[in-house]
Amino acid sequence: MTTSTVFPHVRARGVLRVVAGLFLFGISTAAAQAATCGSPIEPGQYRLTFQSGGVEREAVYVIPSSYTGKKKVPLVLDFHGSNSNPKVQLGRSHWNEVAEREGFVVMALAGSLKGELPNTHAWNVPGVTAGEGADESAAIRELLKLAKDKLCIDATKVYASGYSGGGRMLSQYICNGFGDFAAAGFVMGLRAGTPVEENGVWQPRRESCQPSRPVSIIAFSGKKDHVNPFEGGGRAYWRYGGEVALNRWAELNGCETRASLETGENADVATYAGCRAGTSVVSYVIASADHAWPARTVRFRLASNGDKAIREVDATDRMWEFFKASGGEMIATVAVDAACSDKQKTAAISDGGQGTRCSPSSKPDSNAPLVSDDL
């Protein structure tokens, strides 16, 4: 196993700063002891390489400033889309900023397939991808083991999010019976098994999705998404629509038959309650959103369970609130009726937002690969 190296610039509290030194991720007994619960680690963003099935894999992880090594913290895995990479994904989702503010560790693994642009990757989705690649499930499991062995992680609070192709990878990982995540979030990429046509109708192949246990699901979809259409169709890996996938997950989780629906001018929220093991399935379908992470053009209003205060958050913050509530009573939410105007800003980071300017239409982040197949 090779050592990890530090990125020259680390984003913490919204400020770029230099982190000196190397964090030795498990190459010796002394280093392993230093990284487990009991010892602090210098905050920052790090690059990690490790071996899985004889293949060298790459990942990025972020240690928040509040990390002491004495208290177990949650972990979020963030799966990038096709033709992307972990650094671009964190720039898209801003999980690194939320992790810094909320005090948890975030990790982003690189897919094993080469993307269409230099330094980009895609996922070898089991049962779906035609191209040959490494065993992604084994690499995910190995990365999770490394995190739990070398960092002070609360194993009951391990979550994951996936964008587009990363959402398809995460969906199939859970479908294949890996029960590592207490909750999972999906942006433009929720699936419930491989597609199959039955009597002229596309549906998830039931035998291709057999989770080991119920898992709370939150999904964000865009009605203007032409890559992974919410209404269905699209490429061979897609076919059935987002509502079909949601209904299947509600069935897999043993939820009540009908979802409660809240409609707005720009977004509809469906909540499937009464699910096994206290899980829930929540869906945001955004009228103005295309194939982009809805962080800068759509805001969400959150009513906390404690003081009932209303505060505006973005999609990543909304996902984090959902993760924190998994296994318990669901936090009530409503969607903002309209997308931000060109003159508005999201809430400041200290107030639960990302402090970034909205734009009138949903667009990918400027640091994302400029290809149409960021799937």
N, C-alpha and C positions, 0 to 999 in steps of 0.2 A: 504494500500500500504506500502510495506516495504522500508527501506532505502537502498540506494546503498552503496557498499563498494568499496574501492580502491584496485586494484591489487597491490601486493607488489612491482612489478617491472613494470616500464612504459617505452615504447620505444619512444624516442623523439630525432629527429635529428640523428638517428642511434645509440644512446647511451642509455644503460640501466641505469635508475636512480630511486631512491626511492621517492615516493610522500607521504607526511604525511597528515593525517586528513581525514575526511569523507565529501562527498558532499551529502547533504540531498535533494533528488530528489522529491520534492513536498509533503512532509508530514506535512507541516504547512504553514500558510499564509506567515510568515516571510521568510521561506526557498524558497517559490515560488517567492516572490518578489525579493529575492537575486539572483535567477537564470534567471530571465527574462532580456530583453534588458535593459541595464543601469548599470549592475554590472558585474565585471570580475569573472571568475572561474579559479581556479588553473589548469594549464594544466596537462594532464596525461591521463591514461587509467583507466576506471572505470567499475565496474560491477553493473548492475541494475537488480532488480527484480520488477515485477509489476503484477497486477491482470488483467486478460482478460477472461470474460465469466466464472468466478469462478475458473479459473486455473492460478496458478502462473507461469509466464514466465520469462525467463532470457535473458539478452542482455549484450553486451559490447559496450561502446562508448568511443571515443577519443576526447579530447579537445586540440586543437593546442596551441602552445606557444603564438601565435599572437592574440588569442581570448581576446577581451576586454569587450564584452558585450554591447558595444556602437554601433557597426556596425553589421548589419545582414550578416550572412555568409551562404554559401551553405551547404547542407547536403547530404551525400551519405549513403545509406543502402547497406550493403554487405551480401548476402545470401550464407551460406555455403553449401557444397555438402552433400549427404547422408553419414552417418557414420562419421560425423565430428562435429565440434562445432565452435562457434564464434572465439575463440582464435586461433585455427588451421587455420581457414579461413583467418584471418588477417595476419598470418604468411605466408600463400600461396599468397595472393593478394598484400600484403604490402600497402593496402589502408591507414593504420595508418601513414606510412612514407610520402606518398603523401599528406595526410591531414596536417601533420606537416609542410611540405614545402610550401604548397599552401594556408593554412589558412582556412580550412573548417572542419566541424565536420563529423565524420564517426560513424555509428552504425551498429552492427551486432547482429541479433536476433537468438536465438536458436530454432530449429524446435521442434515440440511438441511430435514427435515419438522418442522412444528410438532407438539408433543405435546398431550395432552388437558388439561394443566394449564399455567398461566402459566410461562414461562421453562423449559419442557421441550421436548425434541426427540425425533425418531425418524429412522430411516434409510430412504433411498430405495434399498432393496436391489435390485440389478439382476436383472431377470427375475422378481421376486417382488412388489414393492410396487405396489399399484394407484394410490396417490396420486402426484401429480406433485411432483418435487423436483429438486434439482440433481444433477450428476454426482458422486456420492460418491467414486468411484475416482479421478477427477481431483483432487479436493480432498485425498485421502489422499496421492497422489503429490506434490502441491504442498507439503503440510506436511512430508513427508519430505525433499524437496529443500531447503526452508528450514532444517530442522534440520541437515542435512549441510553446507549452505553457511555457516551463521552460527554453528554451535556445533562444538565439538571432538568429533565423533561417530565411533566406530569402525563403519564401514559393514558390517563382517562380523559385528557383534553388534547387529543391529536386530531386535527382537522385538515381538510384539503379543499382547494379550489382549482377549477380548470377552465381555460378559455378556449373555445372552438375545438381544434384538434386535441388540446389538452383536456377539454371536457369530455370528449369521446374516450380518451384514454382512461380518465378517472372513472367514467361510467362503467367501462368494461372491467376495470380492476375490481370495483365493488361487485359487479355482476358475477365475476368469477369466484366469489366466495371469500375474498380477503376483507376481514372485518376490522381493519386497523383504525378507521376513522369514526369518530363520534358523530360527525356531521360533515356534509360536503356541499360545496357551492359550485354552480355552473353558469357560465356566461356564453351564450350562443353555442352550446355544445352538449346539452343533456341528451343522453341516449338511455335505452332500457333493454339493450341487447341488439343483436344484428338484425337487419331488416329482412323480411320475407313477405312475398306476395301471396295472399290467400283469397281466392274468389275475387280477384281484381282489386283487392285492398291491401295496402302495405301496412304491416304490423311488426312489432318486435318478435323475433323468434323466442318463444317462451323458454325453451330449454337452454338458450344462450345467456340467460340472466337468472342466476340462482344465488342471491346474496346469502351470506351465512347468518345474518341477523338484520333486523330493521335498522335503518340509518336515516337521520333527518336530512332532508334535501331542500335546498333553496336554489331556484333557477331564474335567470334573467334572459329574456328573449326579446327580439326586435321584429316588429311587423314589416320593416323594410329591409330585413336581412336577406340578401339575394344569394348568399353563400350557403348558409344552413337555414333554409326557409322554415319559419314557424308553421306554415300551413302544410309543409311536406313537399316532396319532390326533390329536386336537387340531384346531387351526385349519388353514385351507387351506395356509398357508405351511409347516406342520410335517409331518403325515401319517405319514411313516416314522419308526421309532424310533431311539433313540440307538445301539443295537448295530449297526443297519444302516449308520448313518453311519460308525461306527468301522471296520467291516469294509471299507467302501468306501475309506476313507483308507488302510487297511493295503494294500489292493489297489493304489491309486494310487501308494503309496510302494514297491511291490514287496516287501512284508514277507513273512515266512514265513506259510504258510497258517493255522496255528493259533496262538492267543495263549496265553501262560502265564498262569495264573489263580491268584491268591491270595485266599482268602476269609476274611472275618472276621464278627463278629456284626453290625457296623454298616456295613461297607464291603467291596466286592470290588474288587480291582485286576487289570486285564488289561493285559499288556504284549506288544506285537507287536514282535518283534526281527528281526534279519537283513534290515533294510530297505536300500534303495539309498542311496548317499552317506552312510552312517553314521547315517541318521535312525531314529527310533523313533516308535511310537504308543502312548500310555499312557492308560488310562481308569480313573477312580475313580467307582464307582457307590455312592452313599451311601444306605443304607436309610432313615435318619431325616430326610433333607434334602428340603425342598420347593423352591419357586422362589426361592431366596436364595443369595447368595454364601457358601460354607461356610467362613467365617473365624472365627466366634465360637462355633460349636456343635460343630464337628468338628476334631480335631487329627490331624496326620499325623506319623509317626515317620520320621526320615531317618537313614540310615547313610552317612556321608561316605566317599568313596573313599580318603581319606588315613589318618586315625587310626582309622577304623571306629567312631568314637564315635557314640552314639545321642543325638539331641536332638529334642525335640518342636517342630514347626512348624505353621503354619496353611496354608490352601490357597494363599494368595498367595506365601508363602515357598517352598512346595513347587514352585509354578510357576516361580519364579525359579531354584531349583536345577536344574530341568529345562532351562530356557533356557541356563544356564551350561554344561550338559553336552551341549547339542545339537552334533551333528557328532562326538561322541566316545563313550566308553563310558557307558552309562546308569547313573546313580546308583541303587543298590538302595533300595527303600522298602517299608514295610509300613504299612497303615492302622491307626490305633488302633481297637480293637474296639468301644468304646462312645463315645458323645458325652459331652462334658463334663457333669458334674453342676452343679447350681445353685450349689454351694459351691466349685467349682474355678475356676481362672484359667488362661489360656493362659500360655506361657512369656513371660518378660520380653523386651522389645525387644532387649536386649543379648544374649539367649540365642537369638534367632531367632524370637521370637513377636511378638505385637502388644500384650501386656500387658493384654488386655481380658477382662472376665468372660464366661464362657460362660453360656448359658441352656439349659434342658432341651429346647427345641424350636427348630427353625430359623425365624428371623424376619428380615424385611428390616431394614436399619439404620434407626434412628429419623429420620435426615435424608433418607430416600428419599421420593419422592412417594407419598402415600397413595392409590394407585389400583390396582385389580386388574390392569390391563393394562400393567404394567411388563414388557413382553415381551422 
